[in-house]
Amino acid sequence: MAEQRDDLLIALRYALLKKGTKQKFSLFFLIIVSVLVIILDKLSYSYITKTRAVLNDFIYQVAIVTSSPEKFTKYLIDRGIHHYSVYDENNLLKEQNAELKAQLVNNQFLKTENEMLKEALKLNSNKSIEQDVSVIAKVVIDQESPYLKSFLLNKGTSDGVKKGMTVFSDKYLIGTIVEANYLTSRVLLINDLNSKIPVIIQDSNVNAILSGQGVKRRMVLDYLPEQYQLEPGRNIYTSGKDGILAAGIAVGETYYNEKDKIVEVRTLADLDQTLFVQITNGQLR
Amino acid sequence: MLSFKFIKEKFIKSLPLVILYFLSLNSFVLVNDIPNVDVFSFNLQMIIIYFYALKFPEYLGFGHVFLIGIFKDVLIGTPLGSTALCYLVLCLVATYLRNVTLRPRLASEWFTFVPALFFSNATYFTIINNFSNLSFYYVELLRVTFFTFLFFPIFYFFLNSHLKLYNKDNA
């Protein structure tokens, strides 16, 4: 028994300390370095944060260059698929266009009426939620990870981007900035498991927390009232109760999942197709 | 003057490292891009690292493994050093198994991949839970780990072919 333990220790010590042929570092040394890096990263001193920002920028730039062949391949495949669906898409768009034209007339009337009523009530729009910084950025890396859903953007603190700013795609909220480097920044997407947004459901006074699921566009509403039944075709807006996001930003919609026979929530923006985004420090107007 | 044979030899030898760097710097995940098939997603990097650390550590400098982990951490957004440590633990288990194994066989190497994956993932999640506020789906990790284990023999065949190709060139 003691001999077996000795053998195990000898083999383990050998594995840790012995530098194999053509190995520059022993495993023990590299494991210690890794642990130190983790601890230093956790400490978040200003000089560590700056060093990390420089390292991030460098690795992002390298990744942008190395991922270009893959992006080009994806682009070609998407173009090929798109080519075959153009006819059906055209018919669908014609129908939708006709419907939207009809709705537009109605909306213009409602808008005019709304303005008149606001004027009558002397309600001013809330100036504090209007953005004074708005940056257009390009998604440079869409790192596929089974765990974290985030984009890397080509704008950083040099362009006025700060941690906590909101990010929009096609006027729909897609996430918030969680890391701002000098040249690049990272946006945590709303479908990430760590994303929690206070929301309100269209045509109701029901408040809930919209949580990401880490899966494509699917999201889930937490803390709904008991016995509340979700109906398909409802939009989900931010309620502004977190004091960070302004109220009334469209985030998601409910739909009927034919496969599972349940009503689910999905993001309004197609995150897989997002290429350009708008970063603001308030609500997109 | 550099001969063609020398360049070819160098290229073949550094192929696993090139693949590992490419995978860590790219969002390219083989099956994740195919709709309805992403359920089979697996960690190819772990398979390559384990295979070469076990069979031919000369191909795979541990310093490179550390760097690949750091690159991955920066790009995914996990605490810096967590993936590096996870890969190094995988190398440590593989090196230990290499030292205690007399006659390597596919079956034994496949099944010893289980404790290697276990220790590696345990390290990863200990760091994530204690050094960050990130939430993960444990089921997702279990699924990826399971398919990583399941696909090991397939890649074992390909990676073995690479070793044979190099050995044949050197013969």
Interface residues (C-beta under 8 A of the other chain):
Chain A: D7 A11 L12 Y14 A15 L16 G20 T21 K22 Q23 K24 F25 S26 L27 L30 I31 V33 S34 V35 L36 V37 I38 L40 D41 K42 R52 L55 N56 I59 Y60 V62 A63 T66 S67 E70 K74 I141 D142 Q143 E144 S145 P146 Y147 L148 S150 L152 V178 E179 R186 L188 L193 N194 G214
Chain B: F22 L25 N26 S27 F28 V29 N32 D33 S41 P57 E58 G61 F62 G63 V65 F66 G69 I70 F71 V74 L75 I76 G77 T78 P79 L80 G81 S82 A84 L85 L88 V89 C91 L92 T95 Y96 R98 N99 V100 I127 F131 N133 L134 S135 F136 Y137 E140 L141 V144
